[in-house]
Amino acid sequence: MNEQLITYTLENGLTLLIREIHTAPIVSCWVWYGIGSRNEVPGKTGLSHWVEHMQFKGTAQHSASWMDHTIARLGGHWNAFTSPDWTTYFETLPSSALETALALEADRMRGSLFDPAEVETERTVILSEREGLENNPLFLLNEAVQLRAFREHPYRNEVIGAKADLLALTREDLYGHYQNTYQPSNALLCLAGDVDPEQALALTRQYFGDIPSQPVEKHIPAPEEELPSPERVELRGPGDTTFVEIVWRAPKANSDDFFAFTILESLLTGPSSLNMFGGGGISNRTSRLYLALVEKELSVSVNGNLNASIDPGTFIINLTKHPHNSISKLLAALDKEIDKIQTKPVPQAQIDRAVKQAKALFAYSSDNITNHGFWMGYASSFADYSWFTRYVERLAAVTPEQVCSTARKYLRPDARVIGVYTPNGEESGGD
Amino acid sequence: MTELLFSTKTLPGPNDITREEFSNGSVLLTRPNMSSPAVAIKGYLPPGSAAEKPEKYGLANFMSSMLTAGTWRHAFRELHDEIESMGASLSIGAGGLATSFSANCLREDLPRLLALIREVFSEPSFPIRQVRRIKTQLLTFLAIQAQDTAAMADQAFDRAIYGSHPYAIPELGFPHTLQRISREDLEDFQQRYLGPKGMVVAICGGVLPAEALAAFSQTLGVWVNAYQQPQPELPPVQALHGIIREHVTLEEKSQTDLVLGTFAPKTTGPDYLPAQLGNEILGQFGMMGRIGESVREKAGLAYYAQSELGSGIGPTTWQVIAGVNPRNLDKAVALIREELARFTSEPVSEEELADVRSALIGQLPLSMESNAGVAGALLNLERYQHGLNYYRELPARISSVTREDILRTAQTYWQLENLVIASAGVALS
């Protein structure tokens, strides 16, 4: 495998990254736009995600079914994701069909129609998507907690948007957002797989080279380094299970603190998988919180989630309360473990183990070409590709003292939001 | 034949798959991919939930969860410390006919991980404290699942279509049956049924066949369970008669989930491939096929609406599933029935057939781009007795399916007066 990354920037500002991998006759083509729910303003939440849906609805040149059927006929798969920081589109298909993917992506970079009737049909589809999410208590709990984890920063909003906004957004809102932000200068094209770089560059020039770039106007929110205030959110709903979500501020991805926090997360709640498209994860049954909470039958499960983001984001711990125990005992045991990692030196052997796990996860991700395409763009959204290639090395450089100091800096009891979902008819918090 | 965009030699075949039968009744399939040190292991072995008695439904799944809860050599924490310290993973679960497992590790850790897999299968200690803890976890999972509209619609569908057949029972069992299961039940079930006779394992990735064979032959290849009994035979399913309508009421839910369907052709039978192509047209191709076009794209009624064709050794089903706003449920059912009526009354178009032939053939290399994908594909070769050349011959077989084959299959299996329609969500108005 050629580890080298090839980078070009076209005259219109489009950046092209190529990673040659010739293990299978497959290529994964990704276009990343520097736009997401982070750039949305109050009253217009859900705009980026809805625009993403409209990108599958056809252009002046190609109908929606042409786009869809062309990829499917090749046996390829395609999809798109909207996150707080970015919106991305990808196709993974036989490498001989690279030109089809590039032609399609270039066409919908500027040529999507946003037909008014299609906009209305998609409104109900997105409302239906949101209704599906609302069926899950964990979505409702997360939505309530995130709103309190930021004063104004759009990371407080769910990417799909608030229901009131989804009912009010207009075709003009969507098309204006698209026209403004889907520009070569706001995009990154990533190609991973069985490609010839010279041919890929020629095709990129052919399809994207003539697309003009206008200045992009987007809302850049002020980062919020601290949580507004400690809070407890109580939610009620159907069911028999009590869920707890605890949120702290987390460092931005492109910072030294982030790598120390990654080790901290690994020790507390288990290693995070790097793999968006399979490849395998590692369980967390020997993590400190599993042993202290699940093994001790205070909680039925524990999961941690640290996201790599442009601005300081959140570290989330999700717990499912044990039916025969109480929230107060559960939180007391959690605090005890956090206090321990803040005050007692972490053995170097535990850091070495976390690094070995990260190495293994890295290897698992590397047998999937689609994962490579994802990581090239994802890492570039908040740093550059070397963030990904140097990931294990930077984890290995974390010291025991850094882990403790990072825990003291971020995991403070006066700087967290606790959310509790209690089943209807049960005492609040199950205490 | 449909034009190929890749060489079939890139697919697993007799020249790069090593298959070995062992005297304990197990089979190993292995295929190297030396581009990275990552190794994927997948396997299945008896028993499944079909071997359970009614008063102990959920026993197979409970037993599979307990296998990694401690052995006579390693307590829970020691066992997981070994696995997680290697950066490896091991998960085990039970289906209707088999216990399945899936693992990942780096090349240098393969012998150790296979030794641990053998240990958890052959020497689980079922510590009483872990039995209690995992029982609570399973009961909590059932409580969470009881609020999941998709899971509840699916279970209502299974109950209605399978009737008295064991597949009508959810593999996790029920709260009252789980409560009855004791440590002794778990141990007895494991000793009686869990064994190497009928075990198939695939090892794929950064390991040479000789290394994989050597590691397997010193571990799972020499495991013996002298008490292993065959599982009870599955009874036949009863044909559907009439429309069976089931609804599970769950309060305060924004979305209703719908499952509508019938029995599928036998996975190893001649109708399966035409059904597979037909299913692509009905509810998979592109943005969820004809069903997606009608229910999502044109009517905007659902975020997802698609068809699914089951596969397996036992009986399986052919379903259409959708998630809709409760007030749109009847409209969605009507649109789906319209599409099924069209599917069973007129041949698919030449263009549709060409599209799905091309799609199914093109998906072959993509479905095997990862080690886990190849391992899963190798298991299916053995499960369905396809032969090692199956994937290389499949493009030609797909190309030979005709429009008439698809219509005949659709008419045989989709009889619109004999269907199960199940849903879960707020009360029906």
Contacts between the chains, C-beta under 8 A, distances in Angstrom:
chain1	res1	chain2	res2	distance
A	1	B	35	5.8
A	1	B	36	7.7
A	21	B	35	7.9
A	23	B	33	7.0
A	23	B	35	4.4
A	24	B	10	6.8
A	24	B	365	6.2
A	24	B	368	8.0
A	24	B	369	5.3
A	25	B	5	7.9
A	25	B	6	4.8
A	25	B	7	7.6
A	25	B	10	5.9
A	25	B	365	6.2
A	26	B	365	6.2
A	26	B	366	6.3
A	26	B	369	5.6
A	56	B	287	7.1
A	64	B	287	7.7
A	64	B	297	7.3
A	65	B	286	6.8
A	65	B	293	7.6
A	68	B	286	3.7
A	68	B	287	5.1
A	69	B	285	7.3
A	69	B	286	5.1
A	69	B	355	5.9
A	71	B	286	7.7
A	72	B	285	5.3
A	72	B	286	4.5
A	72	B	355	6.8
A	72	B	359	4.8
A	73	B	354	7.9
A	73	B	355	5.2
A	73	B	358	4.5
A	73	B	359	5.7
A	73	B	362	7.2
A	74	B	5	6.7
A	74	B	358	7.1
A	74	B	359	7.7
A	74	B	362	4.9
A	75	B	5	7.6
A	75	B	358	6.9
A	75	B	359	5.4
A	75	B	360	7.2
A	75	B	361	6.3
A	75	B	362	1.6
A	75	B	363	4.2
A	75	B	364	7.0
A	75	B	365	7.5
A	75	B	366	6.0
A	76	B	362	6.6
A	76	B	366	6.9
A	77	B	363	8.0
A	77	B	366	6.7
A	92	B	366	6.2
A	92	B	369	7.8
A	93	B	362	7.4
A	93	B	366	7.4
A	94	B	5	4.2
A	94	B	6	5.5
A	94	B	362	6.3
A	94	B	365	6.8
A	94	B	366	7.9
A	96	B	5	5.1
A	96	B	6	7.6
A	97	B	5	6.4
A	120	B	300	7.4
A	121	B	297	7.2
A	121	B	298	7.3
A	121	B	299	7.6
A	121	B	300	3.7
A	122	B	300	6.8
A	123	B	300	7.4
A	124	B	300	3.9
A	124	B	301	7.0
A	124	B	325	7.8
A	125	B	296	6.0
A	125	B	300	5.2
A	125	B	302	7.2
A	125	B	303	5.7
A	126	B	303	7.6
A	127	B	325	7.5
A	128	B	255	6.8
A	128	B	300	7.9
A	128	B	301	7.2
A	128	B	302	5.5
A	128	B	303	4.4
A	128	B	323	6.7
A	128	B	324	6.6
A	128	B	325	6.0
A	129	B	303	3.9
A	130	B	254	7.6
A	131	B	254	3.5
A	131	B	255	4.1
A	131	B	323	7.8
A	131	B	325	6.1
A	132	B	254	7.5
A	132	B	255	4.7
A	132	B	303	5.8
A	132	B	304	7.9
A	132	B	323	5.0
A	134	B	254	4.2
A	134	B	255	7.3
A	135	B	147	8.0
A	135	B	148	7.4
A	135	B	149	5.5
A	135	B	253	5.1
A	135	B	254	5.9
A	135	B	255	5.3
A	136	B	148	7.7
A	137	B	147	7.2
A	237	B	252	6.0
A	238	B	147	6.0
A	238	B	250	6.9
A	238	B	251	5.4
A	238	B	252	4.9
A	238	B	253	7.8
A	239	B	143	6.8
A	239	B	144	7.2
A	239	B	146	7.5
A	239	B	147	4.4
A	240	B	143	4.2
A	240	B	146	7.4
A	241	B	140	6.0
A	241	B	143	5.0
A	241	B	144	5.3
A	241	B	147	7.8
A	270	B	84	7.9
A	277	B	370	7.9
A	278	B	370	5.7
A	278	B	372	6.0
A	278	B	373	7.7
A	279	B	38	7.5
A	279	B	104	7.7
A	279	B	370	6.3
A	279	B	372	7.2
A	280	B	38	7.9
A	280	B	40	7.0
A	280	B	89	5.5
A	280	B	104	3.6
A	280	B	372	6.8
A	281	B	89	6.2
A	282	B	84	5.8
A	282	B	87	6.1
A	282	B	88	7.2
A	282	B	89	5.2
A	283	B	80	6.8
A	283	B	83	7.4
A	283	B	84	6.4
A	283	B	89	6.0
A	283	B	90	7.9
A	283	B	91	7.6
A	284	B	84	7.9
A	285	B	76	7.5
A	285	B	77	7.9
A	285	B	80	4.0
A	285	B	84	6.9
A	286	B	77	6.4
A	286	B	80	5.0
A	286	B	81	5.0
A	286	B	84	5.1
A	286	B	85	8.0
A	291	B	77	7.0
A	294	B	133	7.8
A	295	B	76	7.6
A	295	B	77	7.6
A	295	B	133	7.5
A	297	B	133	5.9
A	297	B	136	7.1
A	300	B	136	6.4
A	300	B	137	5.1
A	300	B	140	4.5
A	301	B	137	7.3
A	320	B	140	6.1
A	320	B	144	7.6
A	322	B	136	6.6
A	322	B	140	7.9
A	323	B	136	6.8
A	323	B	139	7.6
A	323	B	140	6.6
A	324	B	136	7.6
A	353	B	84	7.8
A	353	B	85	5.4
A	356	B	85	7.0
A	356	B	86	7.6
A	356	B	87	5.1
A	357	B	84	6.8
A	357	B	87	4.4
A	358	B	87	7.9
A	359	B	87	6.4
A	359	B	106	7.8
A	360	B	38	7.7
A	360	B	86	7.3
A	360	B	87	2.7
A	360	B	88	7.0
A	360	B	104	7.6
A	360	B	105	7.4
A	360	B	106	5.6
A	361	B	87	6.9
A	363	B	36	5.4
A	363	B	37	5.4
A	363	B	38	4.2
A	363	B	106	6.1
A	364	B	38	4.9
A	364	B	104	5.6
A	366	B	35	7.8
A	366	B	36	4.7
A	366	B	38	6.8
A	367	B	33	6.7
A	367	B	35	7.0
A	367	B	36	5.4
A	367	B	38	5.4
A	367	B	40	7.9
A	367	B	205	6.7
A	367	B	369	7.7
A	367	B	370	5.0
A	367	B	371	4.9
A	368	B	369	6.0
A	368	B	370	4.6
A	369	B	369	5.8
A	370	B	369	7.4
